[in-house]
Amino acid sequence: MMQGIKNTTNETFVRLMGNGLRYSVPRYQRDYSWTEEQWSDLWYDIMQMLEDNDSHYMGYLVLQTSDDKNYQIIDGQQRLSTLCILILAIEKTLRNLPGSEAEKSENEKRAQSIHSSYIGNLDMLTLTSVNKLVLNRNNDDFYRNFLTSFVEFPKRGLKASEKLLKKSFETFCKYLEKYTTAEELVRFLDTFANNIFFTVITVTDDLNAFKVFETLTARGVQLSSSDLLKNYIFSVADINKLHKTHIEEIENKWARIIDILKDNQISDFLRVYWNSIHKTIRKSQLYRTIRNEIKTPGQAFSLLRDLEKNANIYMALKDPNDEMWQQNSNIKEYLRLLKLFNVTQPISLLLSANANLSDKQFESLLSKIVIISFRYNVICGKNPNEQEVAYNNLALEIHEKKVIDITKLKSSVYISDAEFEQNFAYKEFVYSSRNNKIAKYILTRLEKFETGGNFDEDSITLEHILPDSPDEEKWNYWDDMKISQYHYRLGNMTLLEYNKNKSIGNASFLEKKSVYNTSSIPMTKVLAEKKDDIWTEQDIEKRQQKMAAEAIGIWRF
């Protein structure tokens, strides 16, 4: 047995919640974050378990104790919390079953027995539940005062994690509607509680609580770099016996960072932040690299301050509508395009630039990154790993020298005109919501470049001249193979007013020409001037080559 680890056992849910044991989620642990996806997965697994008359494994549950009665949950709080919420939903369903007064009285006794076995007991003075499970400081009040006490939920003012707790309870109540008798509900509870099990790793106070995660990693238990880092920072503080107020400040800062990042993005953010001021590293190297750098409480506090400041900027860079950009419509538009292109590689560079350059320099850099991204990622589909290295090198230069040399990007990740034109001339956008938006953006820019067209973009839709499923008689000069080759080519697309596009469907090209002729968009209107009444692959290729030549002059430094 590894030093500090008390034991490792397999325990069913019913055994975990019995024998007067109490569990608490440490204050620094994250808030409740499971969503519909996890709830439905858990419910599906339980249903499958019942159907197969089998058991279901819930993974590791890591606990720490000094007295074998009170346990801190180091890992597994989301799963244990959700199972307790399912128990509460069973209670609620049981109490709501229709029946005679005698039957309702019996069901109330059953519900009280379930509550005392799995949840806790009611304090007769305060009428609140004294629970076997205590959640973290942000969630326990709601869990204790509303969920486990079955008090009507507040109509407003709930935190995001409290809304998830509430929604989880309501979701399980809905799932349980299929059980219409007390016998069915009790049988369901007994079966799942006795057949869901965890591998429980129990550690003692001899093993520093904040080093548990490292120990588990050594045993092959996979934990996220954010969990490892959080516990390491607390470990640094614990080793140096900081004052309680300092520990609380670390807790508060970490909680604020989690709140800013909405929790599930923290691992990505940590890597982006680190790569904005250090040589680029992979996500798998993140924890070990930071641990080697951060050795003292002062360094830990400094890191947390930087993380908190940069977390706000990181989230703003991912959200074009963030209030940070409301005064600059150009930056807002550039960020919108990066989001549309689904390009994230420049964020570490943008973090560094935001911190070290003027607003004007930042905006100029961002405009060039949009052009690079359009050429490199959208049109040419190049390997983003090389791009990330180039962005990191420039981020370090900006961090160290407070200046920017954009020519370094041009020499490394700016696609040449020749390569860009060649790829553009054959580019296709297979149907998806994002691809359609990108194609519409490209055609709009081409139109405005050529004619300076001024039209309401919200009323314009993407029109495929050769339809996806053309009428065999009207388009009999196209075979299936050529349709699949050319339908999604950019040269086969144009812009058309919504009401006109809706009316033409799979019409022939001749019929479409009459509609195109009424359009206010020049690139579409000109299609009506085509002398013959068929639309061929040669037409698509020629039109797209013309677009490619114009694109060189639009998307360039």
C-alpha positions in Angstrom: 0.0 0.0 0.0 1.4 3.4 -1.0 2.3 5.6 2.0 -0.7 7.7 3.2 -3.3 5.6 1.4 -5.5 3.9 4.0 -7.3 1.4 1.7 -8.8 0.8 -1.7 -12.2 -1.0 -1.8 -15.2 -1.4 -4.0 -18.3 0.0 -2.4 -21.9 0.1 -3.5 -23.9 3.4 -3.2 -26.1 1.9 -0.4 -23.0 1.0 1.7 -21.4 4.4 1.1 -24.4 6.3 2.5 -25.0 3.9 5.4 -23.5 3.4 8.8 -23.7 7.1 9.9 -20.9 8.2 7.6 -20.7 11.9 6.5 -19.2 13.4 3.4 -18.2 16.9 2.7 -17.0 18.7 -0.5 -13.9 20.9 0.4 -14.5 24.6 0.1 -12.0 25.0 -2.8 -13.7 22.3 -4.9 -15.6 23.4 -8.0 -19.3 24.0 -8.0 -21.8 21.5 -9.3 -21.4 21.4 -13.1 -23.2 18.3 -14.5 -25.7 19.0 -17.3 -28.4 17.3 -19.3 -25.8 15.2 -21.1 -24.4 13.6 -17.9 -27.8 13.2 -16.3 -29.2 11.4 -19.3 -26.1 9.2 -19.6 -26.4 8.2 -16.0 -30.1 7.4 -16.4 -29.4 5.4 -19.5 -26.7 3.4 -17.7 -29.1 2.7 -14.8 -31.8 1.6 -17.2 -29.3 -0.7 -19.0 -28.1 -2.1 -15.7 -31.7 -3.0 -14.7 -32.4 -4.5 -18.1 -29.3 -6.7 -18.0 -29.7 -7.5 -14.3 -26.1 -6.4 -13.9 -24.1 -3.8 -11.9 -22.7 -0.5 -13.0 -19.3 0.9 -12.3 -19.1 4.6 -11.4 -15.3 5.0 -11.4 -13.0 6.3 -8.6 -14.2 8.0 -5.5 -11.3 9.6 -3.5 -11.9 10.3 0.1 -9.8 11.7 3.0 -10.5 11.0 6.6 -8.9 11.2 10.1 -11.6 9.4 12.0 -13.2 6.9 9.6 -16.5 8.7 10.0 -16.2 12.1 8.4 -14.8 12.1 4.9 -13.7 14.9 2.5 -14.4 14.2 -1.1 -11.2 14.8 -3.0 -12.6 13.5 -6.3 -16.1 12.3 -7.2 -18.3 15.0 -5.8 -20.2 15.5 -9.1 -21.2 11.8 -9.3 -22.1 11.4 -5.6 -24.1 14.7 -5.6 -26.0 13.6 -8.6 -26.9 10.2 -7.1 -28.2 12.0 -4.0 -30.3 14.2 -6.2 -31.8 11.1 -7.8 -32.7 9.8 -4.4 -34.4 13.1 -3.6 -36.4 12.8 -6.9 -37.5 9.3 -5.9 -38.7 10.7 -2.6 -40.6 13.5 -4.3 -42.2 11.1 -6.8 -43.2 8.7 -4.0 -44.9 11.5 -2.1 -46.8 12.7 -5.2 -48.3 9.3 -6.0 -52.1 9.3 -6.1 -54.1 7.2 -3.7 -56.1 7.0 -0.6 -55.2 8.8 2.6 -53.9 5.5 4.0 -51.8 4.9 0.9 -50.4 8.5 1.0 -49.5 8.0 4.7 -47.7 4.8 3.9 -45.8 6.5 1.1 -44.8 9.3 3.4 -43.3 6.8 5.8 -41.4 5.2 3.0 -40.1 8.6 1.9 -38.9 9.4 5.4 -37.2 6.1 5.6 -35.4 6.7 2.3 -34.4 10.2 3.4 -32.9 9.0 6.7 -31.1 6.1 5.0 -29.5 8.1 2.1 -29.9 11.8 2.7 -30.0 12.8 6.4 -32.4 13.7 9.2 -34.6 16.7 9.7 -33.6 19.1 12.5 -36.9 19.6 14.3 -36.0 23.1 15.5 -34.8 24.6 12.2 -36.8 22.3 9.9 -33.7 21.9 7.7 -32.0 18.7 6.8 -28.8 17.6 8.6 -27.3 15.9 5.6 -24.9 13.0 5.1 -23.5 15.0 2.1 -22.4 18.6 2.5 -21.6 20.4 -0.7 -19.1 23.3 -1.2 -19.7 26.8 0.1 -21.5 27.9 -3.1 -23.9 25.0 -3.3 -24.7 23.7 0.1 -27.1 26.4 1.2 -29.3 25.6 -1.8 -28.9 21.9 -1.5 -29.8 21.9 2.2 -32.5 24.6 2.3 -34.3 23.8 -0.8 -33.5 20.4 -2.4 -33.2 18.2 0.7 -35.9 20.2 2.6 -38.3 20.1 -0.4 -39.0 23.8 -0.1 -40.4 25.5 -3.2 -37.5 26.8 -5.4 -36.9 30.5 -5.7 -38.2 32.1 -8.8 -35.1 34.2 -9.5 -31.6 35.0 -8.2 -30.1 31.5 -8.5 -26.4 31.1 -9.3 -25.5 29.0 -12.4 -24.6 26.0 -10.4 -27.8 26.2 -8.3 -29.8 26.3 -11.5 -28.0 23.0 -12.5 -28.8 21.4 -9.2 -32.5 22.4 -9.6 -32.6 21.3 -13.2 -31.0 17.9 -12.3 -33.7 17.3 -9.7 -36.5 18.3 -12.1 -35.0 16.1 -14.9 -34.9 13.0 -12.7 -38.4 13.7 -11.5 -39.5 13.6 -15.1 -37.6 10.4 -15.8 -39.3 8.8 -12.8 -42.8 9.5 -14.1 -42.8 6.0 -15.7 -43.0 4.5 -12.2 -46.6 4.8 -11.0 -46.6 2.7 -7.9 -44.7 2.7 -4.6 -43.6 -0.9 -5.1 -42.0 0.0 -8.5 -40.2 3.0 -7.0 -38.9 1.2 -4.0 -37.8 -1.8 -6.2 -36.0 0.7 -8.5 -34.2 2.4 -5.6 -33.1 -0.9 -4.0 -31.8 -2.3 -7.3 -29.8 0.7 -8.4 -28.4 1.5 -4.9 -27.2 -2.0 -4.4 -25.7 -2.4 -7.8 -24.0 0.9 -8.6 -20.5 0.8 -7.1 -17.3 2.9 -6.9 -13.7 2.1 -6.4 -13.1 4.0 -3.2 -9.6 5.2 -2.4 -9.3 6.4 1.2 -6.4 8.5 2.3 -5.4 9.7 5.8 -4.3 13.1 7.0 -0.8 11.7 6.9 -0.9 12.2 3.1 -1.2 16.0 2.4 -4.7 16.5 1.0 -3.4 18.6 -1.9 -1.0 15.9 -3.0 -3.6 13.2 -3.3 -4.0 14.0 -7.0 -0.4 13.4 -7.7 -0.4 10.1 -5.9 -3.4 9.0 -7.8 -1.8 10.0 -11.1 1.1 7.8 -10.2 -1.4 4.9 -9.7 -2.9 5.5 -13.2 -5.9 7.5 -12.3 -6.3 10.2 -14.9 -7.0 13.7 -13.5 -7.1 17.0 -15.4 -4.2 19.5 -15.3 -6.5 22.1 -13.8 -7.3 19.8 -10.8 -3.6 19.0 -10.4 -2.6 22.6 -10.5 -5.3 23.7 -8.1 -4.2 21.1 -5.6 -0.5 21.9 -6.1 -1.1 25.6 -5.4 -2.9 24.6 -2.2 0.0 22.3 -1.4 2.5 25.1 -1.7 0.4 27.1 0.8 0.0 24.2 3.1 3.6 23.3 3.2 4.5 26.9 4.3 1.8 27.0 6.9 0.3 30.2 5.7 -2.2 32.1 7.9 -5.8 31.1 7.5 -6.7 34.4 5.7 -4.1 33.7 3.1 -5.5 30.2 2.4 -9.0 31.8 2.2 -7.6 34.3 -0.3 -6.2 31.5 -2.5 -9.6 29.8 -2.3 -11.4 33.0 -3.2 -9.1 33.7 -6.1 -9.5 30.2 -7.5 -13.3 30.4 -7.1 -13.3 33.7 -9.0 -11.2 32.2 -11.8 -13.6 29.2 -12.1 -16.6 31.5 -12.1 -15.1 33.6 -14.9 -14.2 30.6 -17.0 -17.5 28.7 -16.4 -15.3 25.8 -15.1 -15.2 23.6 -18.1 -12.7 25.7 -20.0 -10.0 26.0 -17.3 -7.6 23.5 -18.7 -7.6 25.1 -22.2 -7.3 28.5 -20.6 -4.3 27.5 -18.4 -2.4 26.3 -21.5 -3.2 29.4 -23.5 -2.2 31.7 -20.7 1.1 29.8 -20.1 1.9 29.9 -23.8 1.4 33.6 -24.0 4.4 34.2 -21.8 6.5 31.0 -22.1 7.7 28.7 -24.9 4.7 26.6 -26.2 3.9 23.4 -24.4 1.4 20.6 -25.0 -1.5 20.2 -22.6 0.0 16.9 -21.2 3.1 18.9 -20.1 1.2 21.8 -18.5 1.0 20.6 -14.9 4.5 19.4 -14.6 5.9 22.6 -16.3 4.0 25.0 -14.0 4.9 22.9 -10.9 8.6 23.3 -11.7 8.2 27.0 -11.9 6.0 27.7 -8.9 7.8 26.9 -5.6 6.8 29.6 -3.1 3.5 31.1 -1.7 4.6 34.4 -3.3 4.9 32.8 -6.7 1.5 31.0 -6.2 -0.2 34.3 -5.3 1.4 36.0 -8.3 0.3 33.2 -10.6 -3.3 33.4 -9.3 -3.4 37.2 -9.8 -2.2 36.8 -13.4 -4.7 34.0 -14.0 -7.6 36.0 -12.7 -6.7 39.1 -14.8 -6.1 37.0 -18.0 -9.2 34.9 -17.5 -11.4 37.9 -18.1 -9.5 38.8 -21.3 -9.4 35.1 -22.4 -13.2 34.9 -22.2 -13.6 38.3 -23.9 -11.4 37.1 -26.8 -13.8 34.2 -27.3 -16.9 36.3 -27.2 -17.2 39.1 -29.8 -20.2 40.5 -27.9 -18.3 40.9 -24.6 -18.6 44.4 -23.1 -14.9 44.9 -23.4 -15.3 45.4 -27.2 -18.5 47.4 -27.3 -16.6 50.7 -28.0 -14.6 49.2 -31.0 -16.7 47.7 -33.7 -13.6 46.7 -35.7 -12.3 44.5 -33.0 -15.8 43.1 -32.4 -16.0 42.1 -36.1 -12.5 40.6 -36.2 -13.3 38.4 -33.2 -16.6 37.4 -34.7 -14.8 36.2 -37.8 -12.2 34.2 -35.8 -15.1 32.6 -34.0 -16.8 31.9 -37.3 -13.6 30.4 -38.7 -13.3 28.2 -35.6 -9.7 29.4 -35.1 -8.3 29.4 -31.6 -4.5 29.1 -32.2 -3.9 32.9 -32.0 -5.5 33.4 -28.5 -2.2 33.1 -26.6 -0.7 35.8 -29.0 -3.7 38.0 -28.5 -3.4 37.7 -24.7 0.2 38.9 -24.9 -0.7 41.6 -27.3 -3.6 42.9 -25.2 -1.3 43.2 -22.2 1.7 44.8 -23.9 0.6 46.8 -27.0 -1.5 49.9 -27.6 -5.1 49.5 -28.5 -4.3 50.6 -32.1 -1.5 48.0 -32.4 -3.7 45.3 -30.9 -6.5 46.1 -33.5 -4.0 46.1 -36.3 -2.5 42.7 -35.3 -6.0 41.3 -34.9 -7.0 42.4 -38.4 -3.9 40.6 -39.8 -4.6 37.4 -37.8 -8.1 37.3 -39.5 -6.5 37.5 -42.9 -3.9 34.8 -42.0 -6.6 32.6 -40.6 -8.8 33.0 -43.7 -5.9 32.1 -46.0 -4.2 29.4 -43.8 -7.1 27.7 -42.0 -10.3 28.4 -44.0 -9.2 28.2 -47.6 -6.0 26.1 -47.5 -6.7 23.9 -44.5 -3.0 23.8 -43.4 -1.7 22.1 -40.2 -2.5 24.4 -37.3 0.4 23.1 -35.2 3.0 25.1 -37.2 0.7 28.1 -36.9 0.6 27.8 -33.1 4.4 27.8 -32.9 4.7 30.9 -35.0 2.1 32.7 -32.9 3.8 31.6 -29.7 7.2 33.0 -30.9 5.6 36.3 -31.6 3.8 36.3 -28.2 7.1 35.8 -26.4 8.7 38.7 -28.4 5.8 41.0 -27.5 5.9 39.9 -23.8 9.7 40.5 -23.6 10.2 43.5 -25.8 6.8 45.2 -25.8 7.0 45.6 -29.6 5.7 43.6 -32.6 7.4 42.6 -35.9 4.5 41.4 -38.1 6.9 40.4 -40.9 7.8 37.3 -38.9 4.2 36.1 -39.2 4.2 36.9 -42.9 7.3 34.8 -43.5 6.0 31.8 -41.6 2.2 31.4 -41.8 1.0 33.9 -44.4 0.0 31.8 -47.5 1.4 33.1 -50.8 -0.9 34.6 -53.3 -0.3 31.8 -55.8 -1.2 29.0 -53.3 -4.1 31.0 -51.9 -5.6 31.6 -55.4 -5.1 27.9 -56.4 -6.9 26.6 -53.3 -9.6 29.2 -53.5 -10.4 28.3 -57.1 -11.3 24.8 -56.1 -12.8 25.4 -52.6 -16.0 23.8 -51.6 -18.1 24.2 -48.5 -20.1 21.0 -47.7 -23.4 21.8 -46.0 -23.3 22.8 -42.3 -24.5 25.8 -40.5 -21.0 27.2 -40.0 -19.9 26.4 -43.6 -22.9 28.2 -45.0 -22.2 31.3 -42.9 -18.5 31.3 -44.1 -19.6 30.9 -47.7 -22.1 33.8 -47.2 -19.4 35.9 -45.7 -17.0 35.3 -48.6 -19.7 36.1 -51.2 -20.7 39.2 -49.4 -17.1 40.5 -49.3 -16.6 39.7 -53.0 -19.8 41.5 -53.8 -18.8 44.6 -51.8 -15.3 44.6 -53.2 -16.5 44.4 -56.8 -19.6 46.7 -56.7 -19.6 48.4 -53.3 -23.0 46.9 -52.9 -25.0 48.1 -50.0 -27.7 45.7 -48.9 -29.2 44.3 -45.7 -27.1 41.2 -45.0 -29.7 39.8 -42.6 -32.3 39.5 -45.4 -29.8 37.7 -47.7 -29.5 33.9 -47.9 -27.1 31.5 -49.6 -28.4 30.1 -52.9 -27.0 27.0 -54.6 -27.5 27.5 -58.3 -27.3 23.8 -59.0 -29.6 22.3 -56.3 -28.6 19.6 -54.0 -31.3 17.3 -55.3 -32.1 18.7 -58.8 -35.2 17.6 -60.7 -34.1 14.9 -63.1 -36.0 16.3 -66.0 -35.0 20.0 -65.5 -31.3 19.1 -64.8 -31.0 16.0 -67.0 -27.6 17.2 -68.3 -26.0 16.6 -64.8 -25.2 13.1 -63.5 -25.0 12.2 -59.8 -21.2 12.1 -59.7 -20.8 15.6 -61.1 -23.6 16.9 -58.8 -21.6 15.6 -55.8 -18.4 17.2 -57.2 -19.8 20.6 -58.0 -22.8 21.3 -55.8 -20.8 22.6 -52.8 -18.2 24.5 -54.9 -18.1 28.2 -54.1 -18.6 29.0 -57.8 -22.0 27.3 -57.6 -23.2 29.7 -54.8 -24.6 33.2 -54.9 -26.6 35.6 -52.6 -30.3 35.9 -52.9 -33.1 37.7 -51.0 -34.8 35.3 -48.5 -38.3 35.5 -50.0 -36.9 34.9 -53.6 -34.7 32.0 -52.5 -37.7 30.3 -50.7 -39.7 30.3 -53.9 -37.4 28.8 -56.5 -36.4 25.5 -54.8 -35.3 22.9 -57.4 -36.4 25.1 -60.4 -34.5 24.8 -63.6 -31.7 27.3 -64.4 -34.0 29.0 -66.9 -36.6 29.5 -64.2 -34.0 30.6 -61.7 -32.7 33.2 -64.2 -36.0 35.0 -64.2 -35.9 35.3 -60.4 -32.2 36.3 -60.4 -33.1 39.1 -62.7 -35.3 40.7 -60.0 -32.6 40.5 -57.4 -31.0 43.7 -56.0 -27.6 41.9 -55.7 -25.4 42.5 -58.7 -23.5 39.2 -58.6 -26.8 37.4 -58.7 -28.5 39.7 -61.3 -25.6 39.1 -63.7 -26.4 35.4 -63.8 -29.6 36.3 -65.6 -27.6 37.7 -68.4 -26.2 34.3 -69.3 -27.2 33.6 -72.9 -27.9 29.9 -72.7 -30.3 28.4 -70.3 -28.2 25.7 -68.8 -25.7 25.8 -65.9 -22.6 23.6 -66.4 -19.5 22.6 -64.5 -17.5 24.9 -66.9 -19.7 27.8 -65.7 -18.9 27.0 -62.1 -15.2 26.6 -62.6 -14.9 29.9 -64.6 -16.9 31.8 -62.1 -14.9 30.5 -59.1 -11.6 31.2 -60.8 -12.7 34.9 -61.2 -13.6 34.9 -57.5 -10.2 33.5 -56.6 -8.4 36.3 -58.6 -10.5 38.9 -56.7 -9.9 37.3 -53.4 -6.2 37.9 -53.6 -6.9 41.6 -53.4 -9.4 41.4 -50.6 -7.7 39.1 -48.0 -4.2 40.4 -48.0 -1.9 42.4 -45.7 
